[in-house]
Amino acid sequence: MKALQGEADDAAEPTAVRQSPSGGPVHTGANVSQATAEVGNRLRTMILQGALEPGSVLSQVALARQLGVSTTPVREAIRLLEAEGLLITERNRRARVPPLEIEDLDAVYSSRVLLESTAVAVTTQRMTSADHAALADNVARLAAAVENDDLPAWDAAHVEFHRRIVALTSPSQAQMIASLMDRAERYRRVSVLSSQPREWASRNSEHEKIAEAMVARDPVAAAGCLARHLARTALVLTADFAPEADAICTRTALQMVGSWQGS
């Protein structure tokens, strides 16, 4: 699917309609929130999977027509995704998918190192035996995906793993982490899609070390393993996107988490 380009009719779009441009359902009143969430989820998926390419300018009217809704939930969904950092609004009020930039990559991953290291330490202390079993199953599915050379299965299990290991932190922190994970996904997918199964296996060994520390109920070790894993990913991505760049924020965040072991 190609990215949708801006159209001149955005400036004159109606604020309320009785029928969507495509003849789909009308979204007014009480069901606007539900429609906004649905549209937001679809747009988020399109951005993360690359169907809406970095730098693409979006048209609210064209999106509404494509998704079969009125422009109201599209407009509200764009605002939500802008708050998540997945869209930006320019001076002419058109929404655009942010370009892939090395400074953003460094900012996202340094924030992930600090927030997720804290969250994995909290989750480690709160996990039950059932949580440990689910984590072991998750790691096993990662290994099976490598054996079967199944990238979609590995990718799905990988996303689940990273969400699972921070799941028992506070809801507010979990929400912030989820937003950062989505922003990182745009960069990570470029690397994953071009990688080989042996590289997935290398990453799996890091996942296994994180899981082992969590099962051992060692929050400091779990935090350190996760911080090194995220920082290594950031440095590999930085080398891919801009070999001359220095991910100074990520390196600094890693040093800070590493200092916990000496405290």
C-alpha positions in Angstrom: 0.0 0.0 0.0 1.5 3.4 -0.9 1.6 6.3 1.5 -1.3 8.6 1.1 -0.3 12.1 -0.1 -2.0 15.3 1.0 -5.0 16.6 -1.0 -6.2 20.1 -1.4 -9.7 19.2 -0.2 -8.3 18.8 3.4 -8.6 22.5 4.0 -12.3 22.5 3.3 -13.3 19.1 4.9 -16.5 19.2 6.9 -16.5 19.0 10.7 -19.5 16.6 10.8 -20.9 14.4 8.1 -24.0 12.2 7.7 -22.2 9.7 5.5 -18.5 8.8 5.2 -16.8 9.5 1.9 -16.8 5.8 1.1 -20.4 5.2 2.1 -19.2 3.5 5.4 -20.6 4.0 8.9 -21.2 7.5 10.2 -19.3 8.3 13.4 -20.9 10.9 15.5 -21.7 11.4 19.2 -21.0 8.6 21.6 -19.3 6.2 19.2 -16.6 8.7 18.1 -14.2 7.5 20.9 -14.5 3.9 19.8 -14.1 4.9 16.1 -11.1 7.0 17.0 -9.4 4.1 18.8 -10.1 1.8 15.8 -8.7 4.2 13.3 -5.7 5.0 15.6 -4.9 1.3 15.8 -5.1 0.9 12.0 -2.9 3.9 11.3 -0.4 2.8 13.9 -0.1 -0.6 12.3 0.3 1.0 8.8 3.1 3.3 10.1 4.9 0.5 12.0 4.7 -1.9 9.1 5.9 0.7 6.6 2.7 0.9 4.6 2.8 4.6 5.4 6.4 5.4 4.7 8.7 7.8 6.6 8.2 11.4 5.4 4.7 10.7 3.8 2.2 13.5 4.1 -1.3 12.3 5.0 -4.7 13.5 3.8 -7.5 13.2 6.3 -10.1 13.0 3.5 -8.2 10.3 1.6 -7.7 8.3 4.8 -11.4 8.6 5.8 -12.3 7.4 2.3 -9.9 4.5 2.5 -10.9 3.4 6.0 -14.7 3.9 5.4 -15.2 6.4 8.2 -15.9 10.1 8.6 -13.1 12.6 8.9 -13.8 13.2 12.7 -12.2 9.9 14.0 -9.4 10.3 11.5 -8.6 13.8 12.8 -8.8 12.6 16.5 -6.6 9.5 15.7 -4.0 11.7 14.1 -3.8 13.8 17.3 -3.4 10.6 19.4 -0.6 9.4 17.2 1.1 12.8 17.2 1.2 12.5 21.1 2.9 9.1 20.7 5.5 10.6 18.4 4.4 8.5 15.4 3.0 11.5 13.5 4.0 15.2 13.3 1.8 18.1 12.3 3.4 20.8 10.1 2.6 24.5 9.9 0.0 23.9 7.2 -1.7 21.5 9.7 -1.0 18.5 7.5 0.1 15.4 9.3 3.3 13.6 8.2 5.0 10.4 9.2 8.3 11.5 10.8 11.5 10.6 8.8 13.9 8.1 10.3 16.6 10.2 12.1 19.6 9.2 14.0 19.0 11.7 16.8 15.5 10.3 17.3 16.8 6.8 17.4 19.3 7.7 20.1 16.7 9.5 22.1 14.2 6.6 21.9 16.7 3.9 22.9 18.3 5.9 25.7 14.8 6.5 27.1 14.0 2.8 26.7 17.2 1.7 28.5 16.4 3.8 31.5 12.6 3.2 31.7 12.6 -0.5 30.8 15.5 -1.3 33.1 13.6 0.1 36.0 10.4 -1.7 34.8 12.1 -5.1 34.4 13.5 -4.7 37.9 10.1 -4.1 39.3 8.5 -6.9 37.3 11.2 -9.3 38.4 10.2 -8.8 42.0 6.5 -9.3 41.3 6.6 -12.3 39.1 4.9 -15.6 40.1 5.7 -19.1 39.2 3.0 -18.9 36.5 4.7 -15.8 35.1 8.0 -17.7 35.0 6.4 -20.5 33.1 4.9 -18.1 30.6 8.3 -16.4 30.2 10.0 -19.8 29.5 7.4 -20.6 26.9 8.0 -17.2 25.2 11.8 -17.9 25.1 11.1 -21.4 23.7 9.0 -19.9 20.9 11.8 -17.6 20.0 14.2 -20.5 19.7 11.7 -22.5 17.7 11.2 -19.7 15.2 15.0 -19.6 14.6 15.1 -23.3 14.0 12.2 -23.0 11.6 13.6 -19.9 9.9 10.3 -18.2 10.6 10.8 -14.5 10.8 7.1 -13.5 11.4 6.9 -16.0 14.3 10.1 -14.8 15.7 9.1 -11.1 15.4 5.7 -11.8 17.1 7.4 -13.7 20.0 10.0 -11.0 20.3 7.5 -8.2 20.7 5.6 -10.3 23.2 8.8 -11.0 25.2 9.7 -7.3 25.6 6.1 -6.5 26.7 6.0 -9.4 29.1 9.2 -8.5 31.0 7.9 -5.1 31.9 4.3 -6.0 32.3 4.1 -5.8 36.1 5.4 -2.2 36.5 3.0 0.7 37.1 0.3 1.2 34.4 1.6 4.7 33.7 5.2 3.6 33.2 3.9 0.7 31.0 2.1 3.1 28.8 5.2 5.3 28.4 7.2 2.2 27.5 4.7 1.0 25.0 4.8 4.3 23.2 8.7 4.2 23.0 8.5 0.6 21.8 6.3 1.7 18.9 8.7 4.5 18.0 11.6 2.1 18.1 9.7 -0.5 16.0 10.1 1.7 12.9 13.9 1.5 13.2 14.1 -2.1 14.4 12.0 -3.5 11.5 14.5 -2.1 9.0 17.2 -4.2 10.7 15.1 -7.3 11.4 13.8 -7.6 7.9 17.4 -7.5 6.5 18.9 -9.9 9.1 19.7 -13.6 8.9 18.5 -16.4 11.3 21.9 -16.6 12.9 21.5 -13.0 14.0 18.1 -13.8 15.6 19.9 -16.6 17.5 22.4 -14.2 18.8 19.7 -11.9 20.1 17.9 -14.9 21.6 20.9 -15.6 23.8 20.5 -12.1 25.3 16.8 -12.8 25.8 17.7 -16.0 27.6 20.0 -14.2 30.0 17.3 -11.6 30.8 14.8 -14.4 31.5 17.3 -16.4 33.6 18.0 -13.3 35.8 14.2 -12.7 36.2 13.5 -16.3 37.2 16.4 -16.1 39.7 14.6 -13.0 41.1 17.7 -10.8 40.6 16.3 -7.4 39.6 19.7 -5.7 39.2 21.0 -8.4 37.0 17.8 -8.4 34.9 18.1 -4.7 34.5 21.7 -4.9 33.4 21.0 -7.6 30.9 18.1 -5.7 29.4 20.1 -2.4 29.3 23.0 -4.1 27.4 20.5 -5.8 25.0 18.7 -2.5 24.2 22.0 -0.6 23.9 23.5 -3.1 21.6 20.4 -3.0 19.4 20.7 0.8 19.3 24.4 0.7 18.4 23.8 -1.8 15.6 20.9 0.4 14.2 23.1 3.5 14.5 25.9 1.8 12.5 23.3 0.8 9.8 21.7 4.3 9.5 24.7 6.6 10.2 28.1 4.8 10.7 29.8 8.1 11.6 27.3 9.0 14.4 27.8 8.4 18.1 24.8 7.3 20.1 25.9 9.3 23.1 22.6 9.3 24.9 22.2 5.5 24.7 25.8 5.0 25.9 25.3 7.3 28.8 22.0 5.6 29.8 23.8 2.2 29.7 26.6 3.6 32.0 23.9 4.8 34.4 22.2 1.4 34.6 25.6 -0.3 34.9 26.4 1.8 38.0 23.4 0.2 39.8 25.5 -3.0 40.2 28.2 -1.1 42.1 25.8 0.7 44.4 
